[in-house]
């Protein structure tokens, strides 16, 4: 596969080359019998991630229908592959002598570290310090954001992690159980967030993982549900994507944030993939 190279680091990859390469990768990924981590799967997704983080000024909304459909399919495939990768690593880490120390073995740990740092900075800049209680929606088998936030940035905060997969929560609990102090501050709840109501009013801050609501329609529904039950003046941190990164993760647009006060929108330009959108529920 031809790769776009340039001596000028800031040079943008031309849109037609980007789309052609992404479509070629999509064809290869679609042919895979399984998305479980292996040399071929890892290589294809690493290539896709690299491609999607190259400087580009692609307008996702303007893409033709055929490319939009491939994009949606890639988000689903990437989400599935990410879940399998997390499950494999978290299962392996949970069986080691010091699971919590070994979360650094996860291939994208450095990425999570940068993302948490970025999110913590955005929260602080908007006056969210010493949150008593935080919810993380879509924590998965490898709840790295919660772990990093709880150990590096919010050292006295109570974390409730919501995931609708009990298997994911089971292995996540095992990792956290290796640290008695952290275990006291971290709960794992197996429930679809659309079934959580009054409890959402307890949190000062709610994180919404990028892969909760894989398309715009589902995401808007979830945002509306959380807004309805969250506390007034509470904040919601939503992960999104911009430009070519939107081939990996769903996007939330300004029009999807109605009835929220938009505090901050940040789009990274380094190897961090997710954009960060910080919303506040205004006083009635």
C-alpha positions in Angstrom: 0.0 0.0 0.0 1.4 3.4 -1.0 1.9 5.7 1.9 1.9 9.5 1.8 5.2 10.8 2.8 6.5 14.4 2.9 9.6 16.1 4.2 7.3 18.8 5.5 5.7 17.4 8.7 2.9 19.9 8.6 1.9 19.0 5.0 -1.6 17.7 4.7 -2.4 14.4 3.1 -4.6 15.0 0.0 -8.2 14.0 0.6 -8.4 11.6 -2.4 -5.3 9.7 -1.2 -6.6 9.6 2.4 -10.0 8.2 1.3 -8.4 5.7 -1.2 -6.1 4.3 1.5 -8.9 4.2 4.1 -11.1 2.3 1.7 -8.3 -0.1 0.9 -7.8 -0.8 4.6 -11.5 -1.2 5.1 -11.6 -3.8 2.4 -8.7 -5.7 4.1 -10.2 -5.4 7.6 -13.7 -6.6 6.3 -12.1 -9.8 5.0 -10.7 -10.8 8.4 -12.2 -13.9 9.9 -11.8 -12.5 13.4 -10.9 -9.2 15.0 -9.1 -10.7 17.9 -5.7 -9.3 18.5 -3.0 -11.0 16.3 -0.2 -9.8 14.0 -2.4 -9.1 11.0 -5.3 -7.4 13.0 -2.9 -5.2 15.0 -1.0 -4.2 11.8 -4.1 -3.2 9.9 -5.6 -1.2 12.8 -2.2 0.5 13.6 -2.0 1.5 9.9 -5.5 2.9 10.1 -4.8 4.9 13.3 -1.6 6.4 11.8 -3.5 7.3 8.6 -6.3 9.0 10.6 -4.0 11.1 12.7 -2.1 12.6 9.7 -2.7 16.3 9.2 -5.8 16.6 7.0 -8.6 19.1 6.3 -11.2 16.6 5.3 -14.8 17.6 5.8 -16.6 14.5 7.1 -20.0 16.0 6.6 -19.3 16.5 2.9 -18.3 12.9 2.1 -20.4 11.0 -0.5 -22.9 8.4 0.9 -20.7 5.4 -0.1 -17.8 6.8 2.0 -20.1 7.7 4.9 -21.3 4.0 5.0 -17.7 2.8 5.0 -16.9 5.2 7.7 -19.8 4.0 9.9 -18.8 0.4 9.2 -15.1 1.2 10.2 -16.3 2.8 13.5 -18.2 -0.4 14.3 -15.2 -2.7 13.3 -12.7 -0.5 15.2 -15.0 -0.5 18.3 -15.3 -4.3 18.2 -11.6 -4.7 17.7 -10.8 -2.3 20.5 -13.1 -4.2 22.9 -11.4 -7.5 22.1 -7.9 -6.0 22.5 -8.9 -4.5 25.9 -10.5 -7.7 27.1 -7.4 -9.8 26.1 -5.0 -7.4 27.9 -7.1 -6.8 31.0 -7.6 -10.6 31.4 -3.9 -11.2 31.1 -3.1 -8.2 33.5 -5.7 -9.3 36.0 -3.8 -12.6 36.4 -0.4 -11.0 37.2 1.0 -10.4 40.7 0.4 -6.6 40.6 -2.3 -5.9 38.1 -2.6 -2.2 38.8 1.1 -1.6 38.2 0.9 -3.6 35.0 -1.8 -1.6 33.3 1.1 0.2 31.6 1.6 -2.9 29.4 -1.6 -1.9 27.5 -0.4 -0.8 24.0 -2.2 2.5 24.1 -1.5 3.3 27.7 0.6 6.4 26.8 -2.3 7.7 24.7 -4.7 7.4 27.7 -2.2 9.2 29.9 -2.1 12.1 27.5 -5.9 12.2 27.1 -6.5 12.1 30.9 -4.0 15.0 31.3 -5.8 17.0 28.6 -9.2 16.3 30.1 -8.1 17.1 33.6 -6.6 20.4 32.4 -9.9 21.3 30.6 -11.9 20.4 33.7 -9.7 22.6 35.9 -9.8 25.5 33.5 -13.6 25.4 33.8 -13.6 25.4 37.6 -14.2 21.7 38.1 -11.8 20.8 40.9 -12.2 18.3 43.8 -15.3 16.6 42.3 -16.7 14.4 45.0 -18.4 11.9 42.7 -17.7 11.1 39.0 -19.4 8.6 36.6 -17.6 7.1 33.7 -20.0 5.7 31.1 -18.6 2.9 28.9 -15.6 2.0 31.1 -15.0 -1.4 29.4 -12.7 -4.2 30.6 -9.7 -1.8 30.8 -11.0 1.3 32.7 -7.8 3.3 32.1 -9.3 6.8 32.3 -10.9 6.1 35.6 -7.7 4.5 37.0 -5.4 7.3 35.7 -7.8 10.1 36.8 -8.2 8.5 40.3 -4.5 7.9 40.9 -3.0 11.0 39.1 -5.5 13.8 39.1 -8.6 13.2 41.4 -7.0 11.5 44.4 -10.1 11.7 46.7 -12.9 11.4 44.1 -15.4 8.5 44.1 -15.7 6.8 40.7 -18.7 4.8 39.4 -18.0 3.0 36.2 -20.9 2.0 34.1 -20.8 -0.7 31.4 -23.5 -3.0 30.1 -21.1 -5.9 29.9 -20.7 -7.9 33.1 -17.7 -9.8 31.8 -15.9 -6.4 31.2 -16.8 -5.2 34.7 -15.7 -8.5 36.3 -12.1 -8.3 34.9 -11.9 -4.5 35.6 -12.9 -5.2 39.2 -10.0 -7.7 39.5 -7.5 -5.1 38.3 -8.7 -2.5 40.8 -9.0 -5.0 43.6 -5.2 -5.3 43.8 -5.2 -1.8 45.4 -7.3 -1.7 48.6 -7.4 2.2 48.7 -8.5 2.5 45.1 -11.0 -0.3 45.4 -12.8 1.7 48.1 -13.2 4.6 45.7 -14.2 2.7 42.6 -17.4 0.8 41.8 -18.4 -1.1 38.6 -22.0 -1.1 37.7 -23.4 -3.4 35.0 -26.3 -1.4 33.5 -27.2 0.2 30.2 -26.9 4.0 30.8 -30.4 4.4 29.2 -31.8 2.5 32.3 -30.0 4.7 34.8 -32.1 7.6 35.9 -32.2 9.2 39.4 -28.7 8.0 40.1 -27.3 10.2 37.4 -28.2 13.2 39.7 -25.4 12.2 42.1 -22.5 13.1 39.9 -20.5 16.4 39.7 -19.0 15.2 36.5 -20.0 12.5 34.0 -17.6 11.1 31.3 -19.1 9.7 28.2 -16.7 7.3 26.3 -16.3 7.8 22.6 -17.9 4.4 21.7 -21.1 4.8 23.7 -23.6 5.5 20.9 -21.9 4.3 17.7 -23.8 6.6 15.4 -25.2 10.2 15.7 -28.8 9.1 16.4 -27.8 6.8 19.3 -25.4 9.5 20.7 -28.1 12.2 20.6 -30.5 9.9 22.5 -27.9 9.2 25.2 -27.0 12.9 25.5 -30.7 13.7 26.0 -31.1 11.0 28.6 -28.1 12.0 30.6 -29.1 15.7 30.4 -32.6 14.9 31.7 -31.3 13.1 34.9 -28.0 14.7 35.6 -27.8 17.4 38.3 -28.2 21.1 37.4 -24.8 22.8 36.9 -23.2 19.3 36.7 -20.8 18.8 33.8 -20.7 16.2 31.0 -17.4 15.4 29.3 -18.0 13.9 25.9 -15.4 12.4 23.7 -15.8 13.1 20.0 -13.6 13.2 16.9 -12.7 15.6 14.2 -11.6 15.3 10.5 -10.1 12.0 9.5 -10.2 10.8 13.2 -13.9 10.5 12.6 -13.2 7.3 10.6 -12.4 5.7 14.0 -14.9 7.4 16.4 -18.4 9.0 16.2 -18.6 12.8 16.0 -20.9 15.0 18.1 -21.7 18.3 16.3 -22.7 21.6 17.9 -26.3 21.0 16.8 -26.3 17.8 19.0 -25.5 19.9 22.2 -28.8 21.8 22.3 -30.0 22.6 25.9 -26.4 22.3 27.2 -24.0 25.2 27.9 -20.9 24.5 25.8 -17.9 25.2 28.1 -15.1 23.9 25.9 -14.3 22.1 22.6 -10.8 20.9 22.1 -9.4 19.1 19.1 -5.9 17.5 19.5 -3.3 17.6 16.8 -0.9 15.1 18.3 -1.3 11.3 18.5 -4.4 11.6 20.8 -7.4 10.7 18.7 -10.4 11.9 20.7 -11.6 15.5 20.8 -13.0 16.6 24.1 -16.3 18.5 24.5 -17.2 19.8 27.9 -20.9 20.6 28.5 -22.8 21.9 31.5 -26.4 21.4 32.4 -27.7 25.0 33.1 -29.9 25.9 36.0 -33.6 25.5 35.2 
